[in-house]
């Protein structure tokens, strides 16, 4: 049941967006996740689930620091988002997660989700704004909050980038903010690239070309979003990922070649002027972020209790137009949940990194023996983009963005289990076969793995 809801949410995301419940759907995930957890047969939970549960526990403790009713309401909303992310990770142990085709259906739902984001984001980048009052706005009160008002009253254009001489629209597409839209589009390029390879090899050339066209549209939308955090995430993933994780020699240099090609294209089209202006001309944005980060450190280290368990939530400050504790997932966690919460989350991240490292190493070894496994690389690439981007944006500020991050982590867990099973099967077949037929057995199992894993 839980995974069917997950597939429906992403596969028909634009419908939930039009209804105005896309940012509130985390409550449904929490409810159905809890029910499924209580009723479903469970397998052993991976370390990431355990460490994320410890992080959640740390966030619960920090709530004792909150004194404002408005800020407590904000805390409850953010806590609901974290809890929904937890249930997505926990669902890797649900019985339904191991059914044939379960992971494939989630990938397909993410493809539909990313294509919806692509089309609306590209239209918004070209000035076509979809703006309306959603159905949810007539039912759910905004309580005078601009934040909630933005969730209920839809607009695919966030603002006009008026600090440029010509000015142009800054899109947010189906997401709540331009930064989160850019992050989703950039990370989902990996999903589209995987399906391009898959459809092309299956001789579905037209669908494969649609995926390529969508990636090109995404690049323009990511540029128009003026999201420095996304640009940094993409650059890091292209240049660092191939050398940190185990890949073939051509794969190590292919991302670098793509990066060089992209830079050449940027200068050839004149887009470099917009990037330079975003990095230098809007200096007050950089100064605001710097002051926010400085206040995070000063206010959190001012007393022992805030060092240990944080402030529980963001806090307003007269010198800032944004709350202290915003504009960074990691520094925000330090501010809100203290050292305990931040350390718990970093341990979760380290466990996730080790899983990706082990998985890509196994994939590399299997591919050397004739397997054609590529999908884990694409999902890891997308996740790396978001984890780097989260240095400068909050994962919980946009519920849809947070759910997308959680699903990518879920897919890494599922892919690693599938890769491990293929490796163990291959080793078992080879070890049990007579010496004179081991080579034949290795080739046969390679063919089985290639046809069964994508």
Backbone torsions as a table, in degrees:
resi	resn	phi	psi	omega
1	UNK	NA	-45.4	-176.5
2	UNK	-61.3	-45.0	-177.2
3	UNK	-70.5	-29.9	174.9
4	UNK	-64.2	-40.5	177.3
5	UNK	-66.1	-39.7	178.6
6	UNK	-61.4	-45.7	178.7
7	UNK	-63.7	-42.6	-179.9
8	UNK	-64.0	-40.9	-177.8
9	UNK	-60.7	-48.1	-177.9
10	UNK	-80.0	-39.2	-178.2
11	UNK	-65.3	-35.4	-179.4
12	UNK	-117.3	39.2	-172.8
13	UNK	-59.8	-39.2	-176.1
14	UNK	-63.6	-28.3	176.0
15	UNK	-66.4	-43.4	176.9
16	UNK	-66.4	-33.2	177.8
17	UNK	-65.0	-45.9	178.9
18	UNK	-63.7	-35.2	178.1
19	UNK	-73.6	-19.0	-179.9
20	UNK	81.7	21.0	-178.9
21	UNK	-114.1	6.6	-178.5
22	UNK	-61.3	-36.5	-178.1
23	UNK	-84.3	-5.4	-179.2
24	UNK	-113.4	0.1	-174.5
25	UNK	-71.2	-14.3	178.2
26	UNK	-57.8	-29.9	178.8
27	UNK	-64.2	-37.0	177.2
28	UNK	-66.0	-42.1	177.8
29	UNK	-60.9	-40.7	179.0
30	UNK	-63.8	-45.1	-177.5
31	UNK	-66.3	-51.2	-178.3
32	UNK	-69.9	-34.7	177.2
33	UNK	-62.3	-43.1	178.6
34	UNK	-64.7	-44.7	179.7
35	UNK	-62.2	-43.7	180.0
36	UNK	-65.8	-39.3	178.7
37	UNK	-62.0	-39.5	-178.0
38	UNK	-74.9	-29.3	-173.8
39	UNK	-102.5	-19.3	-173.5
40	UNK	-91.6	150.9	173.3
41	UNK	-73.6	133.0	-173.2
42	UNK	-107.4	146.1	168.7
43	UNK	-103.5	176.9	-178.3
44	UNK	-61.5	138.2	-178.4
45	UNK	-85.3	135.7	177.5
46	UNK	-68.1	161.4	-178.5
47	UNK	-57.4	-34.5	-178.7
48	UNK	-59.6	-38.4	179.5
49	UNK	-66.2	-41.8	-179.7
50	UNK	-64.3	-45.5	-178.1
51	UNK	-69.6	-34.5	176.6
52	UNK	-68.3	-33.3	175.6
53	UNK	-64.7	-38.4	176.5
54	UNK	-65.0	-38.3	175.6
55	UNK	-61.6	-44.2	177.6
56	UNK	-59.5	-41.0	178.9
57	UNK	-60.8	-39.9	178.0
58	UNK	-64.0	-37.1	178.7
59	UNK	-68.6	-33.0	177.4
60	UNK	-63.5	-43.9	-178.1
61	UNK	-63.2	-38.6	-175.9
62	UNK	-65.2	-16.8	-177.6
63	UNK	-62.2	-22.9	-179.3
64	UNK	-67.2	-13.0	-179.1
65	UNK	-84.8	-13.0	-173.1
66	UNK	-84.0	131.7	179.8
67	UNK	-117.2	-20.1	-178.2
68	UNK	-90.2	135.5	179.0
69	UNK	-65.4	-39.9	179.3
70	UNK	-64.5	-44.2	-179.5
71	UNK	-68.8	-29.4	176.8
72	UNK	-69.1	-36.6	175.6
73	UNK	-63.8	-40.6	176.3
74	UNK	-63.2	-40.0	177.9
75	UNK	-61.1	-44.3	-178.3
76	UNK	-63.0	-39.6	178.3
77	UNK	-63.7	-49.1	-179.6
78	UNK	-63.7	-36.7	178.8
79	UNK	-65.1	-36.4	176.5
80	UNK	-62.9	-38.6	177.7
81	UNK	-64.9	-45.5	177.9
82	UNK	-61.6	-39.4	-179.5
83	UNK	-66.3	-39.3	176.8
84	UNK	-63.6	-41.7	176.2
85	UNK	-59.9	-40.6	179.8
86	UNK	-61.1	-42.9	-179.0
87	UNK	-68.1	-31.5	174.4
88	UNK	-63.0	-44.6	178.1
89	UNK	-66.5	-42.7	-179.5
90	UNK	-61.6	-30.6	-177.3
91	UNK	-65.9	-12.0	174.4
92	UNK	-64.1	-18.8	177.3
93	UNK	-98.2	-2.7	177.9
94	UNK	-70.0	150.9	-179.4
95	UNK	-59.4	-36.0	-177.5
96	UNK	-65.3	-24.0	-177.9
97	UNK	-66.6	-23.9	-177.1
98	UNK	-97.6	3.4	177.9
99	UNK	-72.9	146.8	179.6
100	UNK	-57.9	133.2	176.9
101	UNK	83.8	-4.5	-177.5
102	UNK	-62.6	-46.7	180.0
103	UNK	-68.3	-37.7	179.2
104	UNK	-61.5	-38.3	-179.9
105	UNK	-66.4	-35.5	177.9
106	UNK	-68.3	-40.4	175.9
107	UNK	-60.3	-43.6	-179.6
108	UNK	-64.8	-39.5	177.0
109	UNK	-62.5	-39.6	178.2
110	UNK	-66.6	-33.7	176.0
111	UNK	-63.9	-47.1	177.9
112	UNK	-61.1	-42.2	178.0
113	UNK	-59.1	-47.3	-176.9
114	UNK	-68.0	-34.3	178.4
115	UNK	-68.8	-37.3	174.9
116	UNK	-61.7	-45.1	178.2
117	UNK	-63.6	-37.1	179.9
118	UNK	-61.6	-50.5	-174.9
119	UNK	-64.6	-49.3	-177.5
120	UNK	-67.4	-40.2	178.3
121	UNK	-63.9	-40.5	-179.9
122	UNK	-68.0	-41.2	176.9
123	UNK	-61.8	-42.8	179.3
124	UNK	-65.1	-36.6	178.5
125	UNK	-62.9	-25.8	-179.9
126	UNK	-99.6	15.5	173.1
127	UNK	92.0	1.3	179.5
128	UNK	-89.9	101.8	-174.7
129	UNK	-96.4	123.5	173.1
130	UNK	-93.5	105.8	-173.3
131	UNK	-129.4	128.2	-178.8
132	UNK	-167.3	165.4	174.0
133	UNK	-93.1	119.1	-174.2
134	UNK	-73.4	166.9	176.4
135	UNK	-60.2	-39.2	-179.1
136	UNK	-61.7	-27.7	-179.0
137	UNK	-66.3	-23.9	178.8
138	UNK	-83.5	-12.1	-175.7
139	UNK	-113.6	-41.3	-175.3
140	UNK	-95.9	122.8	179.2
141	UNK	-73.4	143.0	178.8
142	UNK	-88.1	-6.0	176.2
143	UNK	53.9	27.9	178.1
144	UNK	74.7	10.1	-178.4
145	UNK	-93.8	126.5	175.7
146	UNK	-63.1	-32.0	-179.7
147	UNK	-63.2	-50.7	179.8
148	UNK	-69.7	-36.1	177.6
149	UNK	-57.4	-41.6	179.0
150	UNK	-67.4	-27.8	177.0
151	UNK	-70.3	-34.0	-172.4
152	UNK	-95.1	-30.0	-179.9
153	UNK	-104.5	108.2	-168.1
154	UNK	-85.7	144.5	173.0
155	UNK	-157.1	125.2	-177.4
156	UNK	-79.9	-8.4	174.7
157	UNK	-110.8	125.1	-179.3
158	UNK	-77.9	-45.2	-177.4
159	UNK	-168.8	176.0	172.4
160	UNK	-100.6	132.2	179.1
161	UNK	-76.2	73.8	-169.8
162	UNK	-74.5	-10.6	-179.7
163	UNK	-78.4	-6.0	171.9
164	UNK	-86.0	152.6	-177.5
165	UNK	-62.6	-40.7	179.3
166	UNK	-88.1	-35.6	179.9
167	UNK	75.5	143.3	174.3
168	UNK	-158.2	166.3	-175.4
169	UNK	-73.2	137.1	175.9
170	UNK	-104.5	106.8	-171.2
171	UNK	-80.5	155.5	166.1
172	UNK	-127.1	-4.1	174.2
173	UNK	56.4	-128.0	-179.7
174	UNK	-91.4	-2.9	-179.6
175	UNK	-91.1	176.7	-177.8
176	UNK	-81.9	-28.6	-177.8
177	UNK	-139.4	160.8	178.5
178	UNK	-62.0	-40.6	-178.7
179	UNK	-62.1	-43.7	-178.6
180	UNK	-71.8	-33.9	174.9
181	UNK	-61.6	-46.1	-179.1
182	UNK	-62.9	-40.6	179.0
183	UNK	-63.6	-44.0	178.9
184	UNK	-63.6	-44.9	-179.8
185	UNK	-63.4	-42.1	-177.7
186	UNK	-67.2	-45.1	179.8
187	UNK	-67.8	-35.8	-178.3
188	UNK	-75.5	-9.2	172.1
189	UNK	-59.2	-33.8	176.9
190	UNK	-64.3	-40.1	177.1
191	UNK	-63.4	-46.0	179.8
192	UNK	-64.0	-38.7	179.4
193	UNK	-63.9	-40.2	176.7
194	UNK	-60.9	-46.0	-178.6
195	UNK	-69.9	-28.6	173.3
196	UNK	-60.9	-49.0	178.9
197	UNK	-60.8	-44.2	-177.7
198	UNK	-65.2	-50.5	-177.8
199	UNK	-66.9	-35.7	179.6
200	UNK	-66.5	-42.6	178.5
201	UNK	-68.8	-26.3	176.8
202	UNK	-86.7	7.1	178.9
203	UNK	64.3	26.5	172.4
204	UNK	-99.0	69.2	-167.9
205	UNK	-65.3	-38.2	-178.2
206	UNK	-63.7	-44.2	178.8
207	UNK	-65.7	-37.7	178.0
208	UNK	-62.1	-41.9	179.6
209	UNK	-68.3	-31.3	175.2
210	UNK	-61.9	-40.3	178.1
211	UNK	-63.1	-41.5	178.1
212	UNK	-65.2	-43.8	177.9
213	UNK	-60.3	-38.2	178.7
214	UNK	-65.0	-37.5	178.6
215	UNK	-63.9	-41.7	178.3
216	UNK	-64.1	-39.4	175.9
217	UNK	-64.1	-38.7	178.8
218	UNK	-61.7	-40.2	-178.7
219	UNK	-60.4	-41.1	178.4
220	UNK	-67.1	-40.6	-179.6
221	UNK	-67.6	-38.6	177.9
222	UNK	-64.4	-38.8	175.5
223	UNK	-63.9	-46.3	-177.0
224	UNK	-66.1	-26.9	-179.6
225	UNK	-69.6	-17.9	178.5
226	UNK	56.4	37.8	-177.1
227	UNK	-94.0	99.8	-179.8
228	UNK	-62.9	-35.5	-179.8
229	UNK	-63.7	-37.6	178.4
230	UNK	-70.2	-42.1	177.5
231	UNK	-57.6	-41.7	179.4
232	UNK	-66.8	-41.6	178.7
233	UNK	-61.7	-42.8	179.8
234	UNK	-66.4	-44.1	179.6
235	UNK	-62.0	-42.9	179.5
236	UNK	-62.9	-45.2	-177.9
237	UNK	-64.7	-39.3	-178.5
238	UNK	-70.0	-40.3	-171.5
239	UNK	-94.8	-28.8	-174.5
240	UNK	-101.9	-39.6	-174.6
241	UNK	-51.5	-47.7	-176.2
242	UNK	-62.7	-23.7	-176.3
243	UNK	-98.5	-19.9	176.5
244	UNK	-81.3	-38.8	-178.4
245	UNK	-104.0	154.1	-174.3
246	UNK	-74.1	116.7	177.9
247	UNK	-138.3	169.2	176.5
248	UNK	-72.4	164.7	-177.5
249	UNK	-61.6	-45.3	177.5
250	UNK	-62.0	-36.3	-178.5
251	UNK	-67.2	-24.9	179.0
252	UNK	-69.1	-32.9	-175.6
253	UNK	-101.1	-14.2	178.6
254	UNK	-61.8	-47.1	178.1
255	UNK	-60.6	-37.9	177.2
256	UNK	-63.7	-39.3	177.1
257	UNK	-64.2	-41.3	177.8
258	UNK	-62.5	-40.8	179.6
259	UNK	-63.1	-43.7	178.7
260	UNK	-63.6	-41.7	178.6
261	UNK	-62.8	-40.6	179.8
262	UNK	-65.3	-42.3	179.0
263	UNK	-62.6	-42.4	177.4
264	UNK	-61.9	-40.5	179.0
265	UNK	-66.2	-37.9	179.2
266	UNK	-61.9	-44.8	-179.7
267	UNK	-71.7	-33.5	-179.0
268	UNK	-68.5	-32.7	-178.8
269	UNK	-91.8	-7.3	-179.4
270	UNK	83.8	7.7	-179.7
271	UNK	-69.9	-16.3	-179.4
272	UNK	-62.3	-28.6	179.0
273	UNK	-65.7	-39.9	177.9
274	UNK	-66.5	-40.3	178.9
275	UNK	-65.7	-43.6	179.0
276	UNK	-62.2	-41.1	178.9
277	UNK	-64.4	-39.4	-180.0
278	UNK	-64.7	-35.7	-176.7
279	UNK	-80.9	-26.0	-172.1
280	UNK	-121.0	-41.4	-171.6
281	UNK	-71.6	-34.0	-178.1
282	UNK	-91.9	62.8	-172.2
283	UNK	-65.6	-30.4	-176.2
284	UNK	-65.1	-25.8	176.4
285	UNK	-67.0	-43.8	178.5
286	UNK	-64.0	-40.9	-179.3
287	UNK	-65.8	-39.5	178.6
288	UNK	-62.9	-42.2	178.1
289	UNK	-64.5	-43.3	-179.8
290	UNK	-60.9	-42.3	178.1
291	UNK	-65.8	-39.2	178.1
292	UNK	-60.0	-47.0	-179.1
293	UNK	-65.5	-37.5	178.1
294	UNK	-64.5	-42.9	179.5
295	UNK	-67.6	-34.3	175.9
296	UNK	-57.2	-47.0	-178.2
297	UNK	-67.5	-48.1	-175.8
298	UNK	-64.9	-45.1	-176.3
299	UNK	-72.7	-30.4	-178.8
300	UNK	-80.3	-35.1	-178.8
301	UNK	-88.3	7.9	-176.5
302	UNK	-76.4	-19.3	-180.0
303	UNK	-150.6	159.8	-176.3
304	UNK	-66.0	-40.4	-176.7
305	UNK	-66.3	-39.1	178.6
306	UNK	-72.5	-30.6	174.7
307	UNK	-62.1	-40.3	-174.6
308	UNK	-80.9	-51.4	-173.5
309	UNK	-120.7	4.1	173.8
310	UNK	74.5	-163.1	-178.0
311	UNK	-100.5	-7.1	179.8
312	UNK	88.0	-33.2	-178.7
313	UNK	-160.1	177.1	175.5
314	UNK	-71.1	159.4	179.8
315	UNK	-133.2	144.9	176.9
316	UNK	-76.4	151.6	179.8
317	UNK	-142.2	136.6	-176.3
318	UNK	-62.9	-23.3	-177.7
319	UNK	-90.4	-0.5	-177.1
320	UNK	-126.6	145.0	174.8
321	UNK	-87.2	-10.7	177.2
322	UNK	-119.3	157.7	179.6
323	UNK	-67.0	147.2	172.7
324	UNK	-68.1	133.3	-177.2
325	UNK	104.3	1.2	179.3
326	UNK	-98.5	178.3	174.1
327	UNK	63.4	25.0	170.2
328	UNK	-172.0	126.4	177.6
329	UNK	-66.4	-47.3	-171.3
330	UNK	-75.1	-47.0	177.1
331	UNK	-68.9	-33.0	176.5
332	UNK	-63.9	-37.2	177.2
333	UNK	-66.9	-37.2	176.7
334	UNK	-62.9	-41.7	-179.8
335	UNK	-69.1	-45.1	-174.0
336	UNK	-81.6	-38.5	-171.6
337	UNK	-120.6	5.0	174.3
338	UNK	70.6	-170.0	-178.9
339	UNK	-63.3	-37.7	-178.7
340	UNK	-61.4	-48.9	-179.3
341	UNK	-65.7	-44.1	-178.8
342	UNK	-64.6	-44.8	-179.9
343	UNK	-62.2	-42.0	178.9
344	UNK	-60.4	-41.6	-179.7
345	UNK	-70.4	-38.1	178.9
346	UNK	-67.4	-34.1	174.9
347	UNK	-65.3	-41.0	174.1
348	UNK	-57.8	-44.9	179.7
349	UNK	-63.3	-39.0	-179.6
350	UNK	-66.0	-41.8	177.4
351	UNK	-62.5	-39.6	178.3
352	UNK	-65.8	-41.1	177.8
353	UNK	-61.9	-43.8	179.1
354	UNK	-62.7	-37.0	178.8
355	UNK	-65.2	-45.3	179.7
356	UNK	-63.7	-38.6	179.5
357	UNK	-63.1	-47.8	-179.8
358	UNK	-65.8	-40.2	-178.2
359	UNK	-64.8	-47.7	-179.1
360	UNK	-66.9	-30.6	175.6
361	UNK	-65.6	-44.3	178.3
362	UNK	-65.1	-41.1	178.7
363	UNK	-61.1	-42.8	179.9
364	UNK	-61.0	-44.8	-179.9
365	UNK	-66.5	-40.9	178.8
366	UNK	-64.8	-40.8	179.9
367	UNK	-67.3	-29.4	175.3
368	UNK	-65.5	-24.1	179.6
369	UNK	-97.3	13.6	172.7
370	UNK	107.8	-1.3	177.3
371	UNK	-76.8	154.5	178.6
372	UNK	-118.8	55.5	-176.2
373	UNK	-91.3	121.8	-178.9
374	UNK	-127.7	-25.6	-170.9
375	UNK	-56.6	-40.6	179.6
376	UNK	-57.6	-34.7	179.6
377	UNK	-63.5	-41.5	-177.2
378	UNK	-66.2	-42.4	-178.8
379	UNK	-70.9	-35.7	176.3
380	UNK	-64.7	-40.4	178.7
381	UNK	-59.0	-49.0	-179.7
382	UNK	-61.6	-40.1	-179.1
383	UNK	-67.0	-37.8	178.6
384	UNK	-61.8	-41.3	177.7
385	UNK	-55.1	-47.0	-176.0
386	UNK	-71.4	-39.6	-178.8
387	UNK	-65.0	-34.7	175.1
388	UNK	-72.8	-43.8	179.3
389	UNK	-58.8	-34.6	-178.2
390	UNK	-63.7	-11.0	174.0
391	UNK	-63.1	-26.7	-173.5
392	UNK	-122.6	2.5	171.9
393	UNK	-138.8	162.8	-179.1
394	UNK	-91.7	132.4	-179.4
395	UNK	-67.2	-29.0	-174.9
396	UNK	-93.8	0.5	-176.5
397	UNK	-71.5	-28.2	179.4
398	UNK	-125.9	110.7	-174.4
399	UNK	-61.0	-37.1	179.9
400	UNK	-66.4	-39.6	176.1
401	UNK	-62.1	-44.9	-179.6
402	UNK	-61.9	-40.8	179.3
403	UNK	-67.3	-35.5	177.7
404	UNK	-64.7	-43.3	176.6
405	UNK	-59.6	-45.6	-178.2
406	UNK	-62.6	-39.1	-180.0
407	UNK	-67.4	-37.7	177.0
408	UNK	-64.2	-39.2	176.1
409	UNK	-64.4	-43.1	176.6
410	UNK	-56.2	-44.1	-178.9
411	UNK	-67.1	-35.3	175.2
412	UNK	-61.3	-43.0	178.3
413	UNK	-62.0	-45.9	-179.1
414	UNK	-66.5	-41.2	178.8
415	UNK	-64.0	-40.0	-178.8
416	UNK	-65.4	-36.7	176.8
417	UNK	-66.2	-42.0	179.5
418	UNK	-64.9	-42.1	179.4
419	UNK	-65.0	-41.6	178.7
420	UNK	-62.3	-40.4	178.5
421	UNK	-64.2	-41.3	177.8
422	UNK	-63.6	-43.3	-179.7
423	UNK	-63.1	-46.4	-179.3
424	UNK	-64.4	-38.6	177.2
425	UNK	-64.1	-43.1	178.9
426	UNK	-62.0	-45.3	179.6
427	UNK	-64.6	-38.2	-179.0
428	UNK	-67.8	-42.0	179.6
429	UNK	-64.0	-43.8	-178.2
430	UNK	-67.9	-42.3	-177.3
431	UNK	-69.2	-30.6	-178.0
432	UNK	-86.8	-15.0	-177.5
433	UNK	-80.8	149.5	172.9
434	UNK	-60.1	153.5	-173.8
435	UNK	-57.4	-37.2	-175.0
436	UNK	-74.0	-13.3	-179.1
437	UNK	-116.3	7.7	-177.1
438	UNK	-63.5	-36.8	179.9
439	UNK	-64.3	-42.4	178.7
440	UNK	-63.7	-40.9	180.0
441	UNK	-64.4	-38.3	179.4
442	UNK	-63.1	-44.0	179.1
443	UNK	-64.8	-39.9	-179.5
444	UNK	-64.4	-45.3	179.9
445	UNK	-67.1	-29.5	176.7
446	UNK	-63.8	-40.6	179.5
447	UNK	-66.2	-39.4	178.0
448	UNK	-62.0	-45.6	180.0
449	UNK	-63.8	-39.1	-177.4
450	UNK	-67.1	-36.3	-178.3
451	UNK	-81.5	-20.1	-173.9
452	UNK	-102.5	-7.1	-175.4
453	UNK	-121.9	-17.1	179.8
454	UNK	80.5	NA	NA
